[in-house]
Amino acid sequence: MSDTTPKPKRPRGRAHLLAGKCIACGARCESSCPVNCISMNDAGEPVIQEDKCIGCVKCVKVCPAQALEMSFSPAELAILAELDKSGSVTPEEPDEEAADLARLQARYRGVWVFIEQAEGEPAKVSWELLGKGRELAGKLGVELCALVIGHQVEPLCQEAFRYGATTAYLVDGPLYRNYRTQPYLEACHHLIMQYKPEVVLMGATSMGRDLAGAVATRVGTGLTADCTGLDIDDKRNLMQTRPAFGGNIMATIMCDKYRPQMATVRPHVMQMPKQQPGATGKIIRCDFTIPEESVLVKVLEILKDSDSGQHIDIGGAEFIVSGGRGLMGPENFDILKELADELGGVVGGSRSAVDAGWLGHDRQVGQTGKTVRPKIYIACGISGAIQHLVGMQDSDLVIAINRDKDAPIFEVAHYGIVGDLFQVVPALTRKIRALKQKKR
């Protein structure tokens, strides 16, 4: 007589968060849950209602940090042990969603960098992105390509090859002489749909921010803005790191269900690559255009900044002396200027100094200001809020001067001076001046 006792079903368990492993990736687990049993706390970590969890494992699969696992009750563990002992194997149900995603990803290959230019003059951030793009393309095993749009801009393709690109897609014509959203959007959309790049990177400039958002919307994909870090995971997803929750944490965001993956990166965040003299590549010319009369915006005149002689680009400075709330007032920035002049550098400031009206916004370093990578960055009276740190932490050498020995700025500083900046800064200036005179 056969045994008709039904075999127990394999328990599915409940999702459980492992302490200290969440990286606040942007609520991917919450969006993947089909029964809405996951919510996010103020730190960007998931809070799981285990009584509602159905054990579908979708949140576990999408977690880039492996911070989620399935947990089982003692009774469920006993059933699992019994099934394993009897050799009973329950076949996994085919995951159609995963299969569709794999087919989608397989159609997209290549890393593209948009080469921003104005009147033929390229933006340096484009070359910085080619350097990072070369690294990403190597991890993905794909080509690094430059996307060049403009009028009489073919020389930029050759320059892109010297910075690491192997292929350049060129859209050249009078329609693209001056940047206008509509023509550039149509050209980008046409090329992306035809050649299907896996990753598209643009600078987080006024042009890049405008164009990237429009392109992402048109092609139906996600966009992470103002990234400070880019990497690739083991599933070919672009790991896009940026400040989140008002700059209080660094979040890693991924667009795992759509292609291409798009990100903008602020100038001076990525290291400028070395040129490869004599490097060549393939230029793919695209004759795509749209009627001029269909473009709603017309460029009547280009007005240059008449005050450019007074404008200081701290983003390109090699030596920066920055002040914060510890300067006590605008008149005290004179001692920072003396030190900056001796170094051949410029004066910058934190957001608190700018908000107080002590400096202009063009001097602000930080998340809502400029990202800088000078040879030497001297932070005077700056506590070191994360919003400021993300703008200067990649400096070659950071020197911090602060009376508070526990100030966060010392965590990123190579050298720290605990003392009164009103004594320390003039002393540094006198010492540098004396050394320069002695050298003469």
NUDRENGU-30210 format. One record per residue (C-alpha): residue number from 1; x, y, z. Coordinates in steps of 0.001 Angstrom, whole numbers. Layout:
! residues N
+-----+---------+---------+---------+
: num :    east :   north :      up :
+-----+---------+---------+---------+
: NUM :       X :       Y :       Z :
...
+-----+---------+---------+---------+
This chain:
! residues 440
+-----+---------+---------+---------+
: num :    east :   north :      up :
+-----+---------+---------+---------+
:   1 :       0 :       0 :       0 :
:   2 :    1507 :    3339 :   -1086 :
:   3 :    2033 :    6230 :    1262 :
:   4 :    -494 :    8952 :     413 :
:   5 :     750 :   11385 :    3062 :
:   6 :    1353 :   14680 :    1267 :
:   7 :    4893 :   15958 :    1438 :
:   8 :    5289 :   19285 :    3227 :
:   9 :    5823 :   22342 :    1045 :
:  10 :    9225 :   23955 :    1155 :
:  11 :    8936 :   27050 :    3409 :
:  12 :    9641 :   30367 :    1732 :
:  13 :   10689 :   32259 :    4868 :
:  14 :   10522 :   35985 :    5524 :
:  15 :   12843 :   38766 :    4412 :
:  16 :   15179 :   40013 :    7126 :
:  17 :   17640 :   42960 :    7233 :
:  18 :   21233 :   42228 :    8261 :
:  19 :   22464 :   44882 :   10679 :
:  20 :   25032 :   47327 :    9333 :
:  21 :   24998 :   46131 :    5700 :
:  22 :   22445 :   48480 :    4068 :
:  23 :   24070 :   51148 :    1843 :
:  24 :   20907 :   53238 :    1318 :
:  25 :   20831 :   52437 :   -2405 :
:  26 :   17612 :   54316 :   -3073 :
:  27 :   14783 :   52020 :   -1892 :
:  28 :   15220 :   49357 :   -4570 :
:  29 :   13919 :   46716 :   -2153 :
:  30 :   10820 :   48784 :   -1399 :
:  31 :   10003 :   49241 :   -5083 :
:  32 :   10469 :   45518 :   -5804 :
:  33 :    8096 :   44262 :   -3088 :
:  34 :    4787 :   43098 :   -4644 :
:  35 :    2864 :   43242 :   -1345 :
:  36 :    4116 :   46619 :     -66 :
:  37 :    5512 :   45239 :    3166 :
:  38 :    8713 :   47332 :    3018 :
:  39 :    9042 :   50979 :    3965 :
:  40 :   12161 :   53112 :    4403 :
:  41 :   13301 :   54859 :    7569 :
:  42 :   15068 :   58233 :    7793 :
:  43 :   18462 :   56572 :    7287 :
:  44 :   17344 :   55044 :    3991 :
:  45 :   17158 :   51506 :    5438 :
:  46 :   14234 :   49103 :    4908 :
:  47 :   11701 :   48382 :    7639 :
:  48 :   10073 :   45016 :    6870 :
:  49 :    6613 :   43975 :    8099 :
:  50 :    7472 :   40290 :    8376 :
:  51 :    3843 :   39247 :    8970 :
:  52 :    2989 :   40538 :    5459 :
:  53 :    6064 :   39133 :    3686 :
:  54 :    5264 :   36302 :    1235 :
:  55 :    8852 :   35147 :     784 :
:  56 :    9053 :   35993 :   -2911 :
:  57 :   12798 :   36803 :   -2526 :
:  58 :   12536 :   39736 :   -4955 :
:  59 :   13937 :   42226 :   -2439 :
:  60 :   16834 :   39893 :   -1685 :
:  61 :   17678 :   39578 :   -5378 :
:  62 :   17699 :   43332 :   -6067 :
:  63 :   19777 :   44311 :   -3010 :
:  64 :   23249 :   45367 :   -4275 :
:  65 :   24838 :   45048 :    -831 :
:  66 :   23384 :   41619 :      65 :
:  67 :   21906 :   43276 :    3142 :
:  68 :   18731 :   41166 :    3030 :
:  69 :   18326 :   37461 :    3607 :
:  70 :   15483 :   35002 :    4153 :
:  71 :   14910 :   33974 :    7783 :
:  72 :   12980 :   30893 :    8937 :
:  73 :   11171 :   29940 :   12138 :
:  74 :   12312 :   26835 :   14072 :
:  75 :    9350 :   24877 :   12640 :
:  76 :   10280 :   25931 :    9094 :
:  77 :   13907 :   25004 :    9688 :
:  78 :   12758 :   21542 :   10802 :
:  79 :   10762 :   21120 :    7561 :
:  80 :   13773 :   22224 :    5495 :
:  81 :   15970 :   19717 :    7314 :
:  82 :   13447 :   16933 :    6675 :
:  83 :   13188 :   17792 :    2980 :
:  84 :   16966 :   17931 :    2621 :
:  85 :   17313 :   14590 :    4404 :
:  86 :   14770 :   12910 :    2148 :
:  87 :   16429 :   14374 :    -944 :
:  88 :   13215 :   16068 :   -1988 :
:  89 :   13974 :   18978 :   -4297 :
:  90 :   11317 :   21506 :   -5163 :
:  91 :   11978 :   22940 :   -8615 :
:  92 :   12167 :   26709 :   -8722 :
:  93 :    9426 :   28474 :  -10595 :
:  94 :   10703 :   30150 :  -13767 :
:  95 :   11198 :   33870 :  -13228 :
:  96 :    9795 :   35490 :  -16370 :
:  97 :   10638 :   38965 :  -15104 :
:  98 :   14310 :   38038 :  -14729 :
:  99 :   14323 :   36449 :  -18193 :
: 100 :   12802 :   39570 :  -19771 :
: 101 :   15361 :   41737 :  -17971 :
: 102 :   18243 :   39584 :  -19199 :
: 103 :   16975 :   39866 :  -22793 :
: 104 :   16700 :   43659 :  -22420 :
: 105 :   20213 :   44012 :  -21031 :
: 106 :   21673 :   41826 :  -23774 :
: 107 :   20487 :   44293 :  -26426 :
: 108 :   22449 :   47204 :  -24920 :
: 109 :   26240 :   47396 :  -25032 :
: 110 :   28825 :   50167 :  -24814 :
: 111 :   29688 :   53162 :  -22630 :
: 112 :   28961 :   56575 :  -24158 :
: 113 :   30231 :   59956 :  -22994 :
: 114 :   28563 :   63113 :  -24302 :
: 115 :   31267 :   65606 :  -25351 :
: 116 :   29931 :   68977 :  -24321 :
: 117 :   31148 :   71972 :  -26299 :
: 118 :   30341 :   75621 :  -26879 :
: 119 :   31447 :   77167 :  -30173 :
: 120 :   33814 :   74244 :  -30623 :
: 121 :   35439 :   74652 :  -27198 :
: 122 :   35061 :   71400 :  -25207 :
: 123 :   34128 :   71268 :  -21542 :
: 124 :   36882 :   69652 :  -19452 :
: 125 :   34327 :   67517 :  -17631 :
: 126 :   33875 :   65560 :  -20878 :
: 127 :   37509 :   64443 :  -20790 :
: 128 :   37205 :   63616 :  -17084 :
: 129 :   34228 :   61407 :  -17904 :
: 130 :   36132 :   59672 :  -20688 :
: 131 :   38761 :   58725 :  -18116 :
: 132 :   36134 :   57191 :  -15835 :
: 133 :   34279 :   55760 :  -18821 :
: 134 :   37437 :   53891 :  -19868 :
: 135 :   37454 :   52175 :  -16458 :
: 136 :   33745 :   51295 :  -16631 :
: 137 :   34036 :   50009 :  -20200 :
: 138 :   36939 :   47787 :  -19156 :
: 139 :   34867 :   46210 :  -16382 :
: 140 :   31962 :   45641 :  -18755 :
: 141 :   34162 :   44414 :  -21598 :
: 142 :   32687 :   46918 :  -24068 :
: 143 :   33729 :   49902 :  -26197 :
: 144 :   34130 :   53438 :  -24886 :
: 145 :   32417 :   55823 :  -27295 :
: 146 :   32205 :   59610 :  -27562 :
: 147 :   29013 :   61369 :  -28651 :
: 148 :   29850 :   64649 :  -30415 :
: 149 :   27123 :   67059 :  -31538 :
: 150 :   27717 :   70519 :  -33011 :
: 151 :   28792 :   72383 :  -36120 :
: 152 :   32281 :   71826 :  -37551 :
: 153 :   33274 :   69861 :  -34457 :
: 154 :   34944 :   66826 :  -36038 :
: 155 :   38305 :   67744 :  -34396 :
: 156 :   36686 :   66939 :  -31056 :
: 157 :   36378 :   63313 :  -32179 :
: 158 :   40144 :   63128 :  -32643 :
: 159 :   40654 :   64702 :  -29246 :
: 160 :   38256 :   62188 :  -27691 :
: 161 :   40378 :   59359 :  -29102 :
: 162 :   43407 :   60803 :  -27299 :
: 163 :   41461 :   60615 :  -24040 :
: 164 :   40525 :   56957 :  -24470 :
: 165 :   37495 :   56696 :  -26775 :
: 166 :   37721 :   54117 :  -29568 :
: 167 :   34601 :   55199 :  -31478 :
: 168 :   32993 :   58612 :  -31939 :
: 169 :   29405 :   59178 :  -33063 :
: 170 :   29338 :   62538 :  -34853 :
: 171 :   26270 :   64659 :  -35584 :
: 172 :   27512 :   67771 :  -37397 :
: 173 :   25432 :   70487 :  -39027 :
: 174 :   24386 :   74157 :  -38867 :
: 175 :   21292 :   73163 :  -36845 :
: 176 :   23568 :   72254 :  -33944 :
: 177 :   25793 :   75361 :  -34021 :
: 178 :   24385 :   76629 :  -30710 :
: 179 :   22944 :   74420 :  -27987 :
: 180 :   19184 :   74152 :  -27985 :
: 181 :   17412 :   71396 :  -26112 :
: 182 :   15142 :   70180 :  -28907 :
: 183 :   17687 :   69488 :  -31695 :
: 184 :   20209 :   67933 :  -29307 :
: 185 :   17476 :   65825 :  -27700 :
: 186 :   16254 :   64516 :  -31048 :
: 187 :   19803 :   63656 :  -32145 :
: 188 :   20610 :   61854 :  -28888 :
: 189 :   17334 :   59947 :  -28941 :
: 190 :   17885 :   58847 :  -32545 :
: 191 :   21399 :   57545 :  -31854 :
: 192 :   20510 :   55824 :  -28577 :
: 193 :   17597 :   54011 :  -30170 :
: 194 :   19726 :   52952 :  -33127 :
: 195 :   22929 :   51873 :  -31381 :
: 196 :   21657 :   51073 :  -27846 :
: 197 :   24463 :   52047 :  -25456 :
: 198 :   24517 :   50411 :  -22025 :
: 199 :   25699 :   53508 :  -20139 :
: 200 :   25407 :   57208 :  -21046 :
: 201 :   27380 :   59810 :  -19049 :
: 202 :   27094 :   63603 :  -19188 :
: 203 :   28599 :   66447 :  -17202 :
: 204 :   26458 :   67988 :  -14472 :
: 205 :   26720 :   71413 :  -16088 :
: 206 :   23886 :   73703 :  -17111 :
: 207 :   23855 :   72051 :  -20540 :
: 208 :   24320 :   68496 :  -19287 :
: 209 :   21623 :   68756 :  -16647 :
: 210 :   19162 :   70160 :  -19163 :
: 211 :   19921 :   67597 :  -21869 :
: 212 :   20274 :   64502 :  -19666 :
: 213 :   16854 :   64918 :  -18075 :
: 214 :   15185 :   65396 :  -21453 :
: 215 :   16959 :   62378 :  -22987 :
: 216 :   16196 :   60085 :  -20037 :
: 217 :   12524 :   61036 :  -20225 :
: 218 :   12348 :   60459 :  -23972 :
: 219 :   14048 :   57039 :  -23933 :
: 220 :   12147 :   55957 :  -20806 :
: 221 :   14988 :   55262 :  -18418 :
: 222 :   16308 :   56476 :  -15080 :
: 223 :   18829 :   59246 :  -14419 :
: 224 :   21002 :   59862 :  -11374 :
: 225 :   22199 :   63459 :  -11148 :
: 226 :   25337 :   64951 :   -9592 :
: 227 :   27137 :   61659 :   -9000 :
: 228 :   30389 :   61624 :   -7059 :
: 229 :   31253 :   57984 :   -7753 :
: 230 :   30605 :   55394 :  -10476 :
: 231 :   31276 :   51652 :  -10546 :
: 232 :   29923 :   48390 :  -11994 :
: 233 :   28436 :   45501 :   -9982 :
: 234 :   28504 :   41809 :  -10869 :
: 235 :   25187 :   42132 :  -12742 :
: 236 :   26408 :   44846 :  -15140 :
: 237 :   24529 :   47529 :  -13229 :
: 238 :   26018 :   51017 :  -12997 :
: 239 :   26498 :   51834 :   -9303 :
: 240 :   25868 :   55584 :   -9053 :
: 241 :   26888 :   57221 :   -5783 :
: 242 :   25631 :   60656 :   -4798 :
: 243 :   24715 :   62634 :   -1658 :
: 244 :   21176 :   61940 :    -433 :
: 245 :   18825 :   63014 :    2361 :
: 246 :   20084 :   66592 :    2219 :
: 247 :   23686 :   65455 :    1925 :
: 248 :   23669 :   63597 :    5231 :
: 249 :   24452 :   60209 :    3649 :
: 250 :   25984 :   58908 :     444 :
: 251 :   23519 :   56726 :   -1468 :
: 252 :   24332 :   54209 :   -4193 :
: 253 :   21588 :   54154 :   -6829 :
: 254 :   21111 :   51678 :   -9659 :
: 255 :   18798 :   51487 :  -12643 :
: 256 :   18641 :   47710 :  -12992 :
: 257 :   15377 :   47346 :  -14929 :
: 258 :   15895 :   49866 :  -17727 :
: 259 :   18539 :   50713 :  -20290 :
: 260 :   20520 :   52760 :  -20967 :
: 261 :   21774 :   53670 :  -17507 :
: 262 :   22285 :   57440 :  -17328 :
: 263 :   24188 :   59659 :  -14925 :
: 264 :   25516 :   63189 :  -14728 :
: 265 :   28779 :   63920 :  -12906 :
: 266 :   29946 :   67278 :  -11611 :
: 267 :   33137 :   68835 :  -13007 :
: 268 :   36388 :   68053 :  -11161 :
: 269 :   34918 :   64998 :   -9407 :
: 270 :   36652 :   62492 :  -11690 :
: 271 :   40371 :   62602 :  -12301 :
: 272 :   41539 :   64038 :  -15613 :
: 273 :   43063 :   61192 :  -17684 :
: 274 :   46396 :   61482 :  -19422 :
: 275 :   46285 :   62049 :  -23157 :
: 276 :   47458 :   59305 :  -25489 :
: 277 :   49233 :   61153 :  -28345 :
: 278 :   48614 :   59602 :  -31733 :
: 279 :   45609 :   57552 :  -30604 :
: 280 :   43004 :   57055 :  -33306 :
: 281 :   39546 :   55588 :  -33599 :
: 282 :   36513 :   55148 :  -35791 :
: 283 :   34168 :   58043 :  -36579 :
: 284 :   30556 :   57132 :  -37308 :
: 285 :   28893 :   60098 :  -39000 :
: 286 :   25155 :   60520 :  -38618 :
: 287 :   23267 :   62816 :  -40996 :
: 288 :   20255 :   63062 :  -38716 :
: 289 :   18555 :   66451 :  -38657 :
: 290 :   15165 :   68060 :  -38175 :
: 291 :   13660 :   71096 :  -39957 :
: 292 :   14855 :   74381 :  -38477 :
: 293 :   11294 :   75723 :  -38572 :
: 294 :   10181 :   72943 :  -36199 :
: 295 :   12559 :   74147 :  -33469 :
: 296 :   10629 :   76440 :  -31165 :
: 297 :   13667 :   78169 :  -29632 :
: 298 :   15816 :   80523 :  -31734 :
: 299 :   19218 :   81878 :  -30696 :
: 300 :   19232 :   85581 :  -31522 :
: 301 :   22479 :   86593 :  -29848 :
: 302 :   25090 :   85176 :  -27486 :
: 303 :   26082 :   87554 :  -24699 :
: 304 :   29436 :   86915 :  -23056 :
: 305 :   29907 :   87575 :  -19368 :
: 306 :   31171 :   91158 :  -19338 :
: 307 :   32353 :   90707 :  -15774 :
: 308 :   34531 :   87719 :  -16597 :
: 309 :   37636 :   89580 :  -15468 :
: 310 :   36252 :   89680 :  -11922 :
: 311 :   34919 :   86125 :  -11983 :
: 312 :   37062 :   83468 :  -10326 :
: 313 :   36723 :   79830 :  -11332 :
: 314 :   37717 :   78079 :   -8122 :
: 315 :   37003 :   74749 :   -9804 :
: 316 :   40227 :   75029 :  -11800 :
: 317 :   42459 :   76471 :   -9051 :
: 318 :   45504 :   74527 :   -7862 :
: 319 :   45591 :   76173 :   -4411 :
: 320 :   42454 :   77070 :   -2459 :
: 321 :   42224 :   78667 :     976 :
: 322 :   38634 :   78336 :    2225 :
: 323 :   36906 :   79895 :    5199 :
: 324 :   33783 :   79009 :    7096 :
: 325 :   31718 :   80246 :   10003 :
: 326 :   34861 :   80389 :   12129 :
: 327 :   35994 :   83516 :   10233 :
: 328 :   33367 :   85466 :   12231 :
: 329 :   32823 :   88085 :    9507 :
: 330 :   33596 :   89147 :    5912 :
: 331 :   36438 :   91465 :    6910 :
: 332 :   38451 :   88526 :    8265 :
: 333 :   38680 :   86896 :    4845 :
: 334 :   41522 :   89336 :    4142 :
: 335 :   43923 :   87087 :    6074 :
: 336 :   42889 :   84155 :    3863 :
: 337 :   43483 :   86262 :     751 :
: 338 :   46993 :   87110 :    1924 :
: 339 :   47792 :   83410 :    2308 :
: 340 :   46153 :   82554 :   -1030 :
: 341 :   48136 :   85300 :   -2786 :
: 342 :   51408 :   83944 :   -1412 :
: 343 :   50480 :   80480 :   -2700 :
: 344 :   49242 :   81760 :   -6043 :
: 345 :   45772 :   80473 :   -5233 :
: 346 :   42227 :   81694 :   -4618 :
: 347 :   39872 :   82114 :   -1693 :
: 348 :   36851 :   79836 :   -1318 :
: 349 :   34241 :   79301 :    1339 :
: 350 :   31683 :   77009 :    2887 :
: 351 :   27941 :   77383 :    2423 :
: 352 :   27549 :   79077 :    5819 :
: 353 :   30004 :   81796 :    4763 :
: 354 :   28230 :   82313 :    1445 :
: 355 :   24754 :   82295 :    3032 :
: 356 :   25968 :   84948 :    5471 :
: 357 :   26919 :   87152 :    2523 :
: 358 :   30639 :   87079 :    3292 :
: 359 :   31510 :   85624 :    -136 :
: 360 :   29843 :   85326 :   -3534 :
: 361 :   28217 :   82063 :   -4579 :
: 362 :   30904 :   81523 :   -7223 :
: 363 :   33359 :   80952 :   -4330 :
: 364 :   31288 :   78254 :   -2600 :
: 365 :   32784 :   74786 :   -2275 :
: 366 :   30433 :   71879 :   -1638 :
: 367 :   27349 :   70023 :   -2742 :
: 368 :   25431 :   73167 :   -3725 :
: 369 :   28569 :   74988 :   -4876 :
: 370 :   31653 :   73861 :   -6804 :
: 371 :   33475 :   70551 :   -6678 :
: 372 :   37217 :   71139 :   -6555 :
: 373 :   40388 :   69034 :   -6893 :
: 374 :   43265 :   71420 :   -6094 :
: 375 :   46816 :   70401 :   -5248 :
: 376 :   46390 :   71968 :   -1789 :
: 377 :   43115 :   72771 :     -15 :
: 378 :   43378 :   74702 :    3270 :
: 379 :   40146 :   74691 :    5299 :
: 380 :   40060 :   77470 :    7899 :
: 381 :   37295 :   77516 :   10495 :
: 382 :   35249 :   74957 :    8553 :
: 383 :   33632 :   72232 :   10645 :
: 384 :   33321 :   69775 :    7772 :
: 385 :   29647 :   69031 :    7135 :
: 386 :   29245 :   66273 :    4537 :
: 387 :   27786 :   68803 :    2087 :
: 388 :   31159 :   70560 :    2120 :
: 389 :   33264 :   67396 :    2204 :
: 390 :   31788 :   66007 :   -1029 :
: 391 :   33027 :   69127 :   -2797 :
: 392 :   36688 :   69001 :   -1690 :
: 393 :   37544 :   65535 :    -363 :
: 394 :   39383 :   64555 :   -3563 :
: 395 :   41958 :   67338 :   -3202 :
: 396 :   45553 :   66108 :   -3452 :
: 397 :   46396 :   67545 :     -13 :
: 398 :   43951 :   68805 :    2620 :
: 399 :   45105 :   70965 :    5534 :
: 400 :   42510 :   71762 :    8206 :
: 401 :   42726 :   74525 :   10812 :
: 402 :   40079 :   74474 :   13535 :
: 403 :   39842 :   75054 :   17278 :
: 404 :   37574 :   72021 :   17693 :
: 405 :   39743 :   68888 :   17733 :
: 406 :   36630 :   66773 :   17064 :
: 407 :   35564 :   68682 :   13935 :
: 408 :   34632 :   66276 :   11073 :
: 409 :   37001 :   68123 :    8724 :
: 410 :   39934 :   66382 :   10428 :
: 411 :   38616 :   63002 :    9232 :
: 412 :   39481 :   63860 :    5607 :
: 413 :   42474 :   66126 :    6296 :
: 414 :   46009 :   64925 :    5586 :
: 415 :   47324 :   67475 :    8103 :
: 416 :   45342 :   69042 :   10918 :
: 417 :   46148 :   72054 :   13087 :
: 418 :   44098 :   72442 :   16268 :
: 419 :   44340 :   76122 :   17051 :
: 420 :   43095 :   79658 :   16532 :
: 421 :   43013 :   80360 :   12809 :
: 422 :   43584 :   84082 :   13501 :
: 423 :   47009 :   83134 :   14815 :
: 424 :   47785 :   80113 :   12627 :
: 425 :   46942 :   81587 :    9200 :
: 426 :   49051 :   84785 :    9554 :
: 427 :   51918 :   82657 :   10875 :
: 428 :   51706 :   80408 :    7793 :
: 429 :   51614 :   83452 :    5530 :
: 430 :   54718 :   84981 :    7184 :
: 431 :   56587 :   81670 :    6951 :
: 432 :   55781 :   81162 :    3260 :
: 433 :   56680 :   84780 :    2483 :
: 434 :   60004 :   84395 :    4271 :
: 435 :   60814 :   81170 :    2441 :
: 436 :   60038 :   82814 :    -912 :
: 437 :   62245 :   85805 :    -113 :
: 438 :   65062 :   83541 :    1023 :
: 439 :   64807 :   81561 :   -2219 :
: 440 :   65152 :   84752 :   -4245 :
+-----+---------+---------+---------+
